[in-house]
Amino acid sequence: MLKIGHSVRVPDSLRGPTPSAKDEVIPIPVELEGVPGANKDEDTINYYTRNYPVESHNVENFVYRKWSRAISDIKNIRDEHERLNKPIILACRDTGEIEPAGEAAGRDVTADIKAKAMELGYAMVGMTAYDNRYTYVSKRKWVKPYPTAICLAMEQPYEETQMIPSEPAEEAVFATYRKEGAAGLELGDFIRSLGYHAQVHNPTDPGSVIIPMFVGAGMGQQGAMGYLLSPHFGSRHRLMLITTDAPVTHDQPVDYGVPEFCTICQVCVNRCPGRALQRDQVWWRGVEKFKIVAKRCRPVMARYAACGVCMKVCPIQRFGMQAVMEHYTETGQVLGKGTDHLEGYEMHGLGYFGPSDLPRFGADFFHIPEGYGDAHLLQDMKQKIESGAVPEGPEGDKVWQEFRAQLGEFVKGPVDAMYAEYAREDEVDMDEF
């Protein structure tokens, strides 16, 4: 049995809307102990913020999002989700402009907000300072200068998560996003009824990188697959923020032993179909973390029900952090590792893959459209010229005219793929995008 360094009592606000009466206490062995939250170098974070500010995936990979929508193997349910999600997205975008509906309560309202969040069905809620260093460049004018981030997580259904990757599993993810976004609008209204502002950052259209704030609020630590690993749900949740000027008490980061455990576990690293996960942490933009190789992740996600194998095979997701850490403390082994029960998965058209098997893809599989919309268009035109596909005369003129028209659409239209899809009717019709 390993020596326990410290134990973490999981508060009710991180255990779902109906937590059991029994305390949930997680033992953290000495060999897994690290720092609360994450190792950070604040000067380096500030340097990158000044010189290389973060931007949304929907901007940086405008072309990928459009391409992935078109070739998705779950296109029908995805299109239906986008249709149903559109009004929720648009409502969230307006919340920063709504004034409080009542007189300011004039007291700490932490308990009020957390209780209301759990009543609305959230699995976890925490409070921390909003870190504007993580605000996307394209969202800086949208994000209001409210000091607190209310960090909210909605659990996605357990059974469907174990069916990843599949259409039913992703349909459950989409439903969770819509439920969470709608609940965020209700919670925003509640905060305004207390006399304070509330800007709702929709989970599929956020204003910033959000996991650092969840870590800061003590709601988990970032795992090897890039997800937040929370104490009760692991990675089986969807995250969102509400920023506010309400007087609340901020939570503090916690050392759950996740980074060191993930370094030992490696199940998600070994089972990733695209070999997109790295075995060791690296320093990235001033934070020590596990970094995903996105160019090997996205091609699989686009073609196989948004993948998510890394979530499915995580023992903390499957069994809960308490059970996993208790087992590791007692045996020095990772619960479920090497078993079909944890590691096995099936991919549509490819078959079943057990603990020692992985799918194989050719090199061309990973060559996909990516990048900013205008940059991709220019690169495509350059390749046409180099290959002789732009002849002299009328045929070549026609190619140039088409290029000019397409470039004009990118220049005049939204640079954010989400804004292009969810634009109001008087801007861009999503059905025509």
N, C-alpha and C positions, 0 to 999 in steps of 0.2 A: 504493500500500500504506500502510495506517495505521500509525502509531507504536504499538508495544506498550508499555503501561505496566507490566504485570507478567504473570507466567504462574502458573498453578495446576496443580500435579501432583496428580492425583486418586488418593487412597489406595485400596488393594485393597478396603478395607472399604466402599467406596461404588461398587463396580464389579460387583456380582453375586457369586453363589456360586462361579463359575468364571471369574475375570478372566483376560484374556490376559496373556502374559508381557511384552508391549510396554507401555511406560509410556504413560499417557494424560495429556498436558500441554495445557492450554487457554490460548491467548493472550488476554489481555484488553487491548484497545486503550485508549489514554489517555482517549479521549472517553467510554468506558463505565465508567471507574473511579468508584467511590463509596466507601462504608465497608464494612468486614466485617460481614456480617449485615444489619442494618437501621438506619436513622436512628431514634433513640429519645430521648424526653425522660422520664427516670425519674420526675421529680416529677409529671408529668401522668399517667403510668401508675398511680402510687400514688394520685393523687387519684381517678381513675375506679374503682380497686379499692375504695377506701373508700366512695365515694358511689353508684357505679353498677356493682356487681359483675356479672361475666358469668354468664349462665345458658345452659343447654343448649337447642339448637334443639328437642329432644324435649319440653321443657317450654314454652318460649315459643311454639312452633308445634304444640302438641298436636293441634289441629283439622286443620291441614294434613296432618300425617302420616296421620291416620285417613282423611281424604278422598282423599289420593293413593293409598293402598293400595286403596281401593274402585274408583277410576276408571282405574287404571294400564292402559296398553295391553300390559303384560307381566305382568299379574296372576298368571298361572299359575306362571311361573318365579320370581316374587318370593315368592309364598306358599310354594313348595317350598323356596326359600332360607331363609325365616324358620323353617320347620319344622326344617330341618337345622342351622341356626345356633343354635337355642334352647339345646340342651345346652351348647354352647361358651360362650355368653353367661353362663349360670347358673354354670358352672364358674369362669369368670373373676371373677365377683362375689365368690366365696368366697376368692380367693387371698390377700387381705390378712390373713386370719385364720390362715393356715397357718404354723407355726413351722419354722425351718430343720431339715433332716434330718441334718446332720452338724456336726462341729466347725468353727469358723471357720478359714478357710485362713490368716489372719494375714498376708496379703500382698496386693499389688495384683493384682486378678483381671481387669483390663481385657482382656488378650489371651485369657484363657480364655473369657470371655463372648462376645467378638466372634467367635472361632473357632467356638464352638458355634452362634451365630446363623447364620453362613454355612453351616455344616453342615446346619442345619435348613431351608435354602432361602431365607433372607432375602437381598434384593438389597443392602441397606445397613444399617449399624448405626453409631451414634455415641453419645457420652455427654455429658451436660451436667447442670447443676443443675436440679432440678425447681423450677419457678417457680409457687408456690402462688397468685400473683396471678391466674392464669388458671384456677384451679379453679372449676367451676360451683357456684353457691350450693347447688343441690339435691344435690351430691355431696360437700360438705365433710365430712360425717360419715363418708362411705365412704372417702375418700382418706386413706391412712396417711401419717404425717409422715416419709417416707423422703427423703433429701436428693438422690438422683440419679435422673434420667430416662434410661433406656436407650431411645434413639430407633430404631425399627425400621421398615423399609420392605420390602414384598413387591412385586416387579414383577408387573404384570398382563400377560397375553399380548400380544405385539406385533401379530400379524396381526389378532386380534379388535378391538384398539383402533383400528385403521385402518378398521374397519367401523362405527364410531360415526356416528349413533345407530341401534342395531338390537338385536334380541333376543339374537343370539349375542354381541354385544359386552357387553351387560349381564350375561348369564349368566356370562361370563368374569370380570367384576368380582365377582359374588357368590361364585364359586368361590375367587377370590383372598382375599376377606374370610374365608371359612371356613378356608382353608389357613393363613392368617396367624394367625387366632385360636388354632387348634389348636397351631401351632408355638410361639406365645407361652406356652401352658400348659406345653409341654415345656421351653422355656427357663427358665420360672419354677422348674420342678422342678430343673433343673440348678443354678441359682443357689442354691437352698436346700440342694442337696447340697454346695455349697462352704461352707455354714455361715451363710448370710445370708438375710434376708427378701426376698421379691419379690412385688409386687402387679401383676397383669396387667390392664392397661386395654384391654379389647377394642376393636378398631378401629371397630365400629359402636355401641359403648356406652361411650365414653370418660368420664373424670372431669374433663376440662379441655379448653380450647383447646390444641392440640398443635403447630401449625406454628411458633409462636415458639421452641419448644424445639429443633425440628429446625434452624431457622436458627441458633440458638445453638450447636448441635453441629457447625456447618460443613458440613451435608449439602445445602445449597442456599440459594436465596433465593426469596421469594414473588414470583410472576409476576403479570402483568396479569389473569389469569383467577382469581386467588386461590389457586391451587394452589402447592405447593412445587415449584420447578423445580430438579431435582438435576442434577449434571454428566453422569451417564451415561444416565439414564432420562427426564430431563425431568419431566413430570407423570405419566408412566405407571407409577404405583405406588400402593399403599395403605399408610397410615401407622398406627402404634400405638406405645404406650409401655409399658414396664415400669418401675415405680419400685422402688428398692432401697436398702438401707443397706450394700451391698457396697463395699469400698474400691476405687475405680477412678480413672483419670485422665480428666479431662474434656477433650473436644475444644474447639476454638475456632472462632468464626464466620469465614467466608471471604467475600471480595469476588469474586464470579463475574461481576460486571458486569450482572447480570440486570435490575435496575430500569431502568437507562438503556437497555439493549437493548430491553426491552419497550416503552418510550416511543417508540422508533424503529420497531419491528416492527409492532405494532398489528394483526397478522393475526387474533388471537382477538377483538379488539374489533370489527373490521370484519365478522367472519363469525358473530357470535353471533345465533342466530335470534330471541331475545327482546330484543335491544339492551340487554343487562343489564350490560355492561362499560364502564368509564369510561376515557377516554384518558390521563388524568393521575393521578398519585398525590395523595393527600390525607393530612392528619394525622388519624388516627383513634385515640382512646384513648391518645395519646402515642406512636404509631408512624406513620412515614410509609409508606404502602402504597397499593396499588390496591384500591379498594373496589367490591364487586359490588352492584348494585341487585337485591336478592333478590326483590322483588315482580315483577320482570320475568323472573327466572330460573326460579323454582319452577313457574309455570304450564306452561312448556315441558317441564321435567323430568318433571312428573307425567304428561304425556300422550304424550310421545315417547321411550320407552325410556330414561328418565333422562337424555336429551340427551347432554351431554359433548362437544358440538361444539368447545368451546374447547380441550379436551385433544387432540382428533383433529387440529386444524389448527395446533397449536403446532409450529414447526420444530424446537425443541429436543427435543420428544417424538419427532418423526418421524425426525430425523437424528442426534441427540445433540449435546451442547453443544460438544464439540471441533470437529466438522465445521462447525457453524453459526458459531462464533467465528472459525475459520480462514478461512471464506469471506468473512465480514464484514471481517476484517482485510485480506484481499487485494483485495476489490472494493468495499467500502463498501455492499454490498447484502445483503438478507436472503435466505438460501438458501430457494428454493422459493416465495417470495412471488409471488402473482399467477398461480400454476399450478393446474390442476385436480388435479394429483397431490397437492398439499398442501391446498388450500382447498376442493375440491369435497366435497359430502356429499349424501346422500339421506335424506329424511324420509318415513316410512311414510304413504301416502295423499296426500302433497303433491308428491312428485316429486324431481327432482335439482336442486341449486342449485350453480352454478359460481361462480367468483371474483367475478363482478359481480352475482350474484343472491342475494336473501334471501327467505324466506317472509314472508307478511303475515298478521297476525292482527287481528281486530276488538278494540275496547276491552273488550268483555265477556269476552274470552278471559282477560284478566288479573285479573278479579274472582273471586277464589277464597276458600274458607274459610281463615282463618288466626287465629293468636293462642292464648291460653290457653283451655282447655276451658270453664271456667265463664264467662269473659268473653264468649266467642262465644255461648254459650247465652243470656246476659242480653241481649246486643245483638239476637239473633234475636227474643227475646220482645218487646223494645221495638219493633222494627219491626212485629211482628204487631199490637200494640196501636195503634200510630200508623196502620196501614192498615185498622183496623177488623176484623181477623181474629179478635178475641177478643170475641164477642158476650156480652150479658147472658144469664143463665139457665143451664140445664143444659149447653148446648154450650160456653159459655165456661168453666164450671166444669171441664169435661173437659180443656180446653186447659191450664188452670192446674194441674190434677192431674198431667198429663203433664210439664209444665215442672218441677214440684216433684220428681217422681221422677227426671227426668234430672239436675237440679241436685244432688240427693242422691247420685247415682252419681259425679258429678265430685268432689264434696266429700269423699266417703268413700274414693274410689279413688285410685290413684297419679296424681300430677301429671305424671309423666314418661310419655310415650307408649310409650317402649321398655319401661319397667317394667310398664306395663299389658299389653303384648303378650307379654313374656317372663316374666311372673310365674309363680311355682311353682304347682303344681296346687292347693295348699291356699289360694291367694290368689285369683287370677283365671285362668280358663281362656282361653288365647289364642284358641281356636276360637269362643268365645262373645263375644269382644270386638267 
